[in-house]
Amino acid sequence: MKVLITGCAGFIGMHVAQRLLARGDEVVGIDNLNDYYDVNLKQARLARLDGAPGFRFVRLDIADSSGMAALFRRENFEGVINLAAQAGVRYSLINPHAYAESNLTGFVNLLEGCRHGGIKHFVYASSSSVYGGNIRMPFSERDNVDHPVSLYAATKKSNELMAHAYSHLFGLPTTGLRFFTVYGPWGRPDMAYFLFADAILAGRPIEVFNHGRMQRDFTYIDDIAEGVVRVLDRPATASPEFDKAQPDAATSWAPYRLYNIGNHQPVDLLAFIAELETALGRQAEKRFLPMQDGDVPATCADTAALRAATGFNPSTPIKEGVRRFVDWYRAYYNIQTT
């Protein structure tokens, strides 16, 4: 299969590209290499892909309408995986226009490319953030998600709606994946676990929001990548059981699907920090703070639909995932074990 991966220099993008290349697929990866976080880390991820048989990199922003149209005209993609987006809940409070440009305009450019390019399956990253103010656990794809608590979440919900419109109007198979707190080697430096590791090793206090009363469905990166590839291989189809009088938000009369990808094992934030402290061999000094705007106290994924569709369920234990992250972190930043 020939696959376009957007955001290929990103955390999830690199891992998904490696899996596709390892099985012999041809991958064209694009990324704008913006400076939202350390560009050197993005370059280092790209270096792991460069030279691999079947991989080509094109520096391109998905918000570049003419550039994206030209890319789709040049290439004959069979599948598209969109992992490019302006990420981060908190940053959306500071720079909202970046989210509109990348997550909305860029997404339309991809939908148009898929529409005119005859793409067999468009898979895109949504987010657990779309569940917003929901408190019923675990979060199900069938739940109403009309109450986002951040602009980032609102753009991801918008992506799902836009994808459905194209599935309905043009028969484009689309599948949205709601990722739950992804962590692991080569991760994003703006994520809490990464910030914690950096601060603990530097002897700085870590900021623990909502006074530590938080739970997250931490999901290891290898499980995320496996889920993405399995979904790619199963293009969305119309649901013959769909009832417009009692609509199921996760399916449609059009070739459209939504899946959670999470570990289905929510972990207390303080327990996660304890695992990090154990792996690092150091104790953290904690500064307990109130809840931040746009944040939620807990997340937990119902993954029954993903398991039924693909036979796969994320399962990497937190202890193992944290250890692998810390091993990578020490190696990448050349930090010796003490």
Number of C-alpha atoms within 10 A of each C-alpha: 13 18 25 25 25 27 25 32 30 24 22 24 23 24 23 24 26 19 16 20 18 13 9 13 17 20 26 21 24 25 23 17 20 11 9 12 12 13 14 11 19 22 14 14 19 19 13 13 23 13 10 14 13 16 19 15 16 13 13 17 20 28 21 15 17 10 14 20 18 11 18 19 13 10 13 14 23 16 22 25 26 23 23 25 27 22 17 16 18 16 18 19 14 9 11 14 13 16 22 19 16 21 23 21 15 21 25 19 20 23 22 15 21 25 19 13 17 16 20 20 26 27 26 27 19 26 20 23 26 25 25 20 17 19 13 11 11 18 20 21 24 15 14 15 19 13 14 19 19 22 22 28 25 20 23 26 23 17 21 22 12 15 25 25 16 21 26 16 11 15 18 27 26 28 31 28 24 23 23 25 22 23 24 25 21 21 19 21 17 15 13 16 23 20 14 22 25 15 16 20 16 9 13 14 15 20 18 21 18 15 15 20 15 19 19 23 25 28 27 26 24 21 18 23 21 19 25 23 17 15 22 21 14 14 19 25 20 17 15 10 10 15 12 9 6 7 12 17 16 19 24 23 18 23 23 29 27 24 26 27 32 31 28 23 20 19 18 17 22 16 13 18 22 16 18 26 19 14 18 21 13 15 15 20 14 18 12 15 12 12 16 12 11 19 17 20 16 19 27 25 26 20 21 17 20 21 16 10 12 14 11 18 20 21 14 16 13 21 14 13 21 25 18 15 23 19 17 16 20 15 12 13 8 9 11 7 9 6
